Amino acid sequence: MYDPRLNKYAKLMIVYSLTVDPGNEVLISGSHLAAPLIREAYREVLRSGGYPRTHIGIEGLAETLFKEGSDDQLTYISSATWNDVEKVDRFLQIRGPENTKFLSGVEPERIRLNQQAHSKIIGRYFEREATGELKWSMCQFPTHAAAQEANMSLDEYHDFVLNACRVNEEDPVAAWREVEQKQERICEYLMGKKDFHITAPETDLSYCAEGRVWINCCGKHNMPDGEVFTGPIEDSVSGHITFSFPGIYMGREIEGIRLEFKDGRVVDASARRGEKLLHTLLDTDEGARRVGEAAIGTNYGITVFSKNMLFDEKIGGTCHLAVGRSLPESKGVNQSSIHWDMLCDLRSGGRYTADGEVFYENGHFVKPIKF
């Protein structure tokens, strides 16, 4: 059954997140299950004066490539893919999985090879974004598979997604502009700080962000959004961190991850389940053992872990680290073909300090940036 809220959702993505202008070429990518939202986004691009086109995925093709393709085929980048990354003005990726576990039977080494091959594509996206040539954004269409991962019915998950994106509010665009203003106060405070320290159960980690930029994530790239992040000085991360929730990588779960850092590099890593995959990912390349992002979740409308990092990394009361590639806007310089977020809960006994001053405790901002 058609949900009229999808029109508001699509308008939020095209008008607010991507700011499509007349004449923009807009690529809308998603699975066939996301067709209702793809249609609405297509319509909104036309209304904005842009030129929409679509890339509709069919479930099972990627699994076939991973399991049956040669190494050359697994690492091949098509001319069409290169053309897209060089030419499109706006790129909207709509997630809508039919099966979140489709890579469960794939050898981790196969995944690593594919990721390495795509690092140039990812890097080129970031380059064009940094110059303002390209804007991209990502959102979620509710499917049975995603709902099952979150332990929800499809109707419950549908409402969960739209609530997290603030689509149920009268004016979603105004709501996200309010988020932008509030988070800007946080970034202004953090920008003047140098040394950061995170403590929580089984976690004691420090890093330096001197000269780096704190980024206000308010719905321009991800929807839902709600986080602030920076790129730590690459050799400054020290101590250990235990991640409260499973690390999810391409639908595969790694539970009980503990990382120990020295001089910015992971020197010891363990997991209760999935340790082989953990070590494979950390060995992807030299940059995969360094932190590319340190962030704090600010979306208190997301309260449950849904095994979808698009939502989970935004949970108010949590922080997360990403090993691998830095995001250029933070002025981080770490290079890797992966960027993998892992989540630490700070709501029970967690504390974050900046230059020795507590600004975040038990999952909430405190003075001087309380709001």
C-alpha positions as CSV (number, residue, x, y, z in Angstrom):
1,M,0.0,0.0,0.0
2,Y,1.3,3.4,-0.9
3,D,2.4,5.7,2.0
4,P,1.9,9.4,1.3
5,R,4.8,10.1,3.6
6,L,7.1,8.9,1.0
7,N,6.6,12.1,-1.0
8,K,7.8,14.1,2.0
9,Y,10.7,11.7,2.4
10,A,11.8,12.1,-1.2
11,K,11.4,15.9,-1.1
12,L,13.6,15.9,2.0
13,M,16.3,14.0,0.1
14,I,16.2,15.9,-3.2
15,V,15.5,19.5,-1.9
16,Y,17.3,19.5,1.4
17,S,20.0,16.8,1.4
18,L,21.1,17.1,-2.3
19,T,19.8,20.6,-3.1
20,V,19.2,19.6,-6.7
21,D,19.4,22.6,-9.0
22,P,18.0,23.0,-12.5
23,G,20.3,21.2,-15.0
24,N,21.8,18.8,-12.5
25,E,22.2,15.2,-13.6
26,V,21.0,13.1,-10.7
27,L,21.7,9.4,-10.4
28,I,19.2,7.5,-8.2
29,S,20.5,4.0,-7.2
30,G,18.6,1.4,-5.3
31,S,17.2,-2.1,-5.3
32,H,13.9,-3.1,-7.0
33,L,12.3,-3.3,-3.6
34,A,12.9,0.5,-3.1
35,A,10.8,1.3,-6.2
36,P,8.1,3.3,-4.3
37,L,10.7,5.8,-3.0
38,I,12.7,5.8,-6.2
39,R,9.6,6.9,-8.1
40,E,9.0,9.7,-5.7
41,A,12.6,10.8,-5.8
42,Y,12.6,10.7,-9.6
43,R,9.5,12.9,-9.6
44,E,11.1,15.4,-7.2
45,V,14.2,15.7,-9.4
46,L,11.9,16.6,-12.3
47,R,10.2,19.2,-10.2
48,S,13.5,20.7,-9.3
49,G,14.5,21.0,-12.9
50,G,17.1,18.2,-12.9
51,Y,17.7,15.3,-15.1
52,P,17.1,12.0,-13.3
53,R,18.2,8.6,-14.2
54,T,18.2,5.4,-12.3
55,H,20.3,2.3,-11.5
56,I,18.1,-0.5,-10.2
57,G,19.9,-3.4,-8.6
58,I,18.7,-7.0,-8.7
59,E,19.3,-9.2,-5.7
60,G,21.9,-12.0,-6.1
61,L,24.2,-10.5,-8.7
62,A,26.8,-9.4,-6.2
63,E,26.7,-12.8,-4.5
64,T,27.3,-14.5,-7.9
65,L,30.2,-12.2,-8.6
66,F,31.9,-13.0,-5.3
67,K,31.4,-16.7,-5.5
68,E,31.9,-17.4,-9.2
69,G,34.0,-14.5,-10.6
70,S,37.7,-14.7,-11.1
71,D,40.0,-12.3,-9.3
72,D,40.2,-10.2,-12.4
73,Q,36.4,-10.0,-12.6
74,L,36.2,-9.3,-8.9
75,T,38.5,-6.3,-9.2
76,Y,37.2,-5.0,-12.5
77,I,35.7,-1.5,-12.5
78,S,33.4,-0.9,-15.5
79,S,33.6,2.2,-17.8
80,A,30.0,3.0,-16.8
81,T,31.0,3.2,-13.2
82,W,33.9,5.5,-14.0
83,N,31.6,7.6,-16.1
84,D,29.1,8.0,-13.2
85,V,31.7,9.0,-10.7
86,E,33.2,11.6,-13.1
87,K,30.0,13.1,-14.6
88,V,27.0,13.0,-12.3
89,D,26.2,16.1,-10.2
90,R,24.1,14.5,-7.6
91,F,24.0,10.9,-6.4
92,L,21.3,9.4,-4.2
93,Q,21.7,5.9,-2.9
94,I,18.6,4.2,-1.5
95,R,19.2,1.2,0.6
96,G,16.5,-1.5,0.4
97,P,18.0,-5.0,1.0
98,E,16.2,-8.2,0.2
99,N,18.7,-10.3,2.2
100,T,21.2,-8.7,4.5
101,K,23.2,-11.9,4.9
102,F,24.0,-12.5,1.2
103,L,27.7,-12.4,1.8
104,S,27.7,-14.7,4.8
105,G,29.2,-17.6,2.7
106,V,31.9,-15.4,1.0
107,E,35.5,-15.8,2.0
108,P,36.7,-12.6,3.7
109,E,39.7,-12.5,1.3
110,R,37.3,-12.1,-1.6
111,I,35.7,-9.1,0.1
112,R,39.0,-7.6,0.8
113,L,40.1,-7.8,-2.9
114,N,36.9,-6.2,-4.0
115,Q,37.2,-3.4,-1.5
116,Q,40.8,-2.6,-2.5
117,A,39.8,-2.4,-6.2
118,H,37.0,0.1,-5.4
119,S,39.2,2.4,-3.3
120,K,40.0,4.5,-6.4
121,I,36.3,5.0,-7.0
122,I,35.6,6.0,-3.4
123,G,38.6,8.3,-3.5
124,R,37.4,10.0,-6.6
125,Y,33.9,10.6,-5.1
126,F,35.5,12.3,-2.1
127,E,37.7,14.4,-4.4
128,R,34.8,15.7,-6.4
129,E,32.8,16.3,-3.3
130,A,35.6,18.3,-1.8
131,T,35.6,20.6,-4.8
132,G,31.8,21.0,-4.8
133,E,31.4,19.2,-8.1
134,L,29.4,16.4,-6.6
135,K,26.8,16.0,-3.8
136,W,25.8,12.6,-2.6
137,S,23.4,11.3,0.0
138,M,22.1,7.9,1.3
139,C,18.9,6.9,2.9
140,Q,16.9,3.7,3.7
141,F,13.7,2.2,2.3
142,P,12.0,-0.2,4.7
143,T,12.1,-3.8,3.6
144,H,11.3,-7.1,5.4
145,A,15.0,-8.0,5.6
146,A,16.0,-4.8,7.3
147,A,13.0,-5.1,9.6
148,Q,14.0,-8.6,10.6
149,E,17.5,-7.5,11.4
150,A,16.0,-4.8,13.7
151,N,13.7,-7.4,15.3
152,M,10.6,-5.4,14.2
153,S,7.6,-6.0,12.0
154,L,7.7,-4.3,8.6
155,D,5.1,-1.7,9.8
156,E,7.1,-1.0,13.0
157,Y,10.3,-0.7,11.0
158,H,8.6,1.6,8.5
159,D,7.6,4.0,11.3
160,F,11.0,3.6,12.9
161,V,12.7,4.8,9.6
162,L,10.4,7.7,9.0
163,N,10.6,8.8,12.7
164,A,14.4,8.7,12.7
165,C,14.4,10.8,9.5
166,R,11.8,13.2,11.1
167,V,9.5,12.7,8.1
168,N,6.5,12.5,10.5
169,E,7.0,16.1,11.5
170,E,5.0,18.8,9.8
171,D,8.1,20.3,8.1
172,P,11.0,17.8,8.0
173,V,13.3,20.4,6.3
174,A,12.8,22.9,9.2
175,A,13.4,20.1,11.7
176,W,16.7,19.3,10.2
177,R,17.7,22.9,10.0
178,E,17.1,23.1,13.7
179,V,19.4,20.1,14.2
180,E,22.0,21.9,12.2
181,Q,21.9,24.9,14.4
182,K,22.1,22.9,17.7
183,Q,25.0,20.8,16.5
184,E,26.9,23.8,15.3
185,R,27.2,24.9,18.9
186,I,28.8,21.5,19.7
187,C,31.3,21.8,16.8
188,E,32.2,25.4,17.8
189,Y,33.1,24.2,21.3
190,L,35.1,21.1,20.1
191,M,37.0,23.0,17.4
192,G,39.0,24.9,20.0
193,K,40.1,21.7,21.7
194,K,43.2,19.5,21.2
195,D,43.3,16.4,23.4
196,F,40.3,14.1,23.8
197,H,39.7,11.2,26.2
198,I,37.0,8.6,26.2
199,T,36.3,6.4,29.3
200,A,33.6,3.7,29.6
201,P,33.4,0.1,30.9
202,E,36.4,-1.7,29.4
203,T,37.4,1.5,27.4
204,D,40.1,4.0,28.0
205,L,41.1,5.8,24.8
206,S,42.7,9.1,24.0
207,Y,43.5,11.0,20.8
208,C,44.6,14.4,19.5
209,A,42.6,16.4,17.0
210,E,44.7,19.6,16.9
211,G,44.3,21.3,13.6
212,R,41.5,19.0,12.5
213,V,37.9,20.0,11.8
214,W,34.7,18.8,13.6
215,I,31.9,18.2,11.1
216,N,28.2,18.9,11.7
217,C,26.3,16.0,10.2
218,C,22.7,17.2,9.9
219,G,21.1,15.3,7.0
220,K,23.1,16.4,4.0
221,H,24.9,13.1,3.4
222,N,23.0,10.5,5.5
223,M,19.4,10.3,6.3
224,P,18.8,9.8,9.1
225,D,21.6,11.8,10.6
226,G,22.7,13.2,13.9
227,E,26.4,13.1,14.7
228,V,29.5,15.3,14.9
229,F,32.9,13.8,13.9
230,T,36.5,14.6,13.3
231,G,39.6,12.9,12.0
232,P,42.1,12.2,14.8
233,I,45.8,12.8,14.2
234,E,46.8,9.5,12.7
235,D,49.6,8.6,15.1
236,S,47.9,9.9,18.2
237,V,45.3,7.3,19.1
238,S,46.3,5.4,22.3
239,G,44.7,3.0,24.7
240,H,41.9,0.5,24.3
241,I,38.3,0.5,23.4
242,T,35.6,-2.3,23.6
243,F,32.7,-1.9,21.3
244,S,29.3,-2.4,22.9
245,F,27.5,-3.7,19.8
246,P,28.4,-6.0,17.0
247,G,30.5,-4.6,14.2
248,I,28.5,-5.0,11.0
249,Y,30.5,-5.3,7.7
250,M,28.5,-6.1,4.6
251,G,25.9,-7.8,6.6
252,R,28.3,-9.9,8.6
253,E,28.5,-9.5,12.4
254,I,31.6,-9.5,14.6
255,E,30.7,-9.6,18.3
256,G,32.7,-8.3,21.3
257,I,35.3,-6.4,19.4
258,R,38.2,-5.0,21.5
259,L,41.0,-2.9,19.9
260,E,44.2,-1.8,21.5
261,F,46.1,1.2,19.9
262,K,49.7,2.3,20.2
263,D,51.0,5.4,18.3
264,G,47.8,5.4,16.3
265,R,47.9,1.8,15.1
266,V,45.9,-1.2,16.1
267,V,48.4,-3.5,17.8
268,D,46.0,-6.0,19.2
269,A,42.5,-7.0,18.2
270,S,40.1,-9.6,19.5
271,A,36.4,-10.6,19.2
272,R,34.2,-13.2,20.8
273,R,32.8,-14.1,17.3
274,G,34.0,-13.3,13.8
275,E,37.7,-12.7,14.8
276,K,39.0,-14.1,11.5
277,L,37.0,-11.5,9.6
278,L,38.1,-8.8,12.0
279,H,41.7,-9.5,11.3
280,T,41.1,-9.8,7.6
281,L,39.6,-6.3,7.5
282,L,42.3,-4.8,9.6
283,D,44.9,-6.3,7.2
284,T,43.1,-4.9,4.1
285,D,45.9,-2.3,3.8
286,E,48.2,-0.2,5.9
287,G,45.6,2.4,6.6
288,A,43.0,-0.1,7.9
289,R,44.7,-0.3,11.3
290,R,44.4,3.4,11.9
291,V,41.4,5.6,12.9
292,G,39.9,7.7,10.2
293,E,37.0,9.1,12.2
294,A,36.0,9.7,15.8
295,A,32.3,10.7,16.3
296,I,29.5,11.2,18.8
297,G,25.9,10.2,18.1
298,T,23.3,13.0,18.7
299,N,20.0,11.6,17.4
300,Y,18.1,10.8,20.6
301,G,15.1,9.8,18.5
302,I,17.0,6.6,17.7
303,T,17.1,4.5,20.8
304,V,17.5,0.9,19.6
305,F,20.3,-0.9,17.8
306,S,18.9,-2.1,14.5
307,K,22.1,-3.7,13.0
308,N,22.2,-0.9,10.4
309,M,25.0,1.6,10.9
310,L,23.2,4.2,8.9
311,F,21.0,4.4,12.0
312,D,23.1,2.9,14.8
313,E,26.0,5.3,14.6
314,K,23.6,8.2,15.2
315,I,22.1,6.8,18.5
316,G,22.1,9.6,21.0
317,G,24.3,8.6,23.9
318,T,27.0,6.7,21.9
319,C,30.3,7.3,20.3
320,H,31.9,5.5,17.4
321,L,35.3,5.1,15.7
322,A,35.9,4.2,12.1
323,V,39.0,2.4,11.1
324,G,40.3,3.1,7.7
325,R,39.9,6.0,5.3
326,S,39.6,9.6,6.8
327,L,36.9,11.9,5.5
328,P,38.7,14.8,3.7
329,E,36.4,17.5,5.2
330,S,37.8,16.7,8.7
331,K,41.3,17.3,7.3
332,G,42.2,13.7,8.2
333,V,44.8,12.2,5.9
334,N,44.6,8.4,6.5
335,Q,44.1,6.4,3.3
336,S,42.4,3.0,3.1
337,S,40.0,1.1,0.9
338,I,37.7,0.6,3.9
339,H,35.9,2.9,6.3
340,W,34.3,0.8,9.0
341,D,32.3,2.2,11.9
342,M,32.1,0.5,15.3
343,L,29.9,1.7,18.2
344,C,30.5,2.2,21.9
345,D,27.7,2.9,24.3
346,L,28.4,5.8,26.8
347,R,25.0,5.9,28.4
348,S,26.0,4.0,31.6
349,G,29.2,5.3,33.0
350,G,30.7,6.8,29.9
351,R,32.6,10.1,29.8
352,Y,34.2,12.2,27.2
353,T,36.7,15.0,28.0
354,A,38.3,17.7,25.9
355,D,41.5,19.2,27.2
356,G,40.6,17.8,30.6
357,E,37.1,19.3,30.7
358,V,34.1,16.9,30.8
359,F,31.7,17.9,28.1
360,Y,29.8,14.6,27.7
361,E,28.7,12.2,30.5
362,N,26.4,9.2,30.7
363,G,25.3,9.7,27.1
364,H,24.5,13.5,27.3
365,F,26.2,16.7,26.6
366,V,26.9,18.7,29.8
367,K,28.1,22.2,30.5
368,P,29.3,24.3,28.7
369,I,27.4,22.9,25.6
370,K,24.3,21.4,27.3
371,F,21.1,22.0,25.3
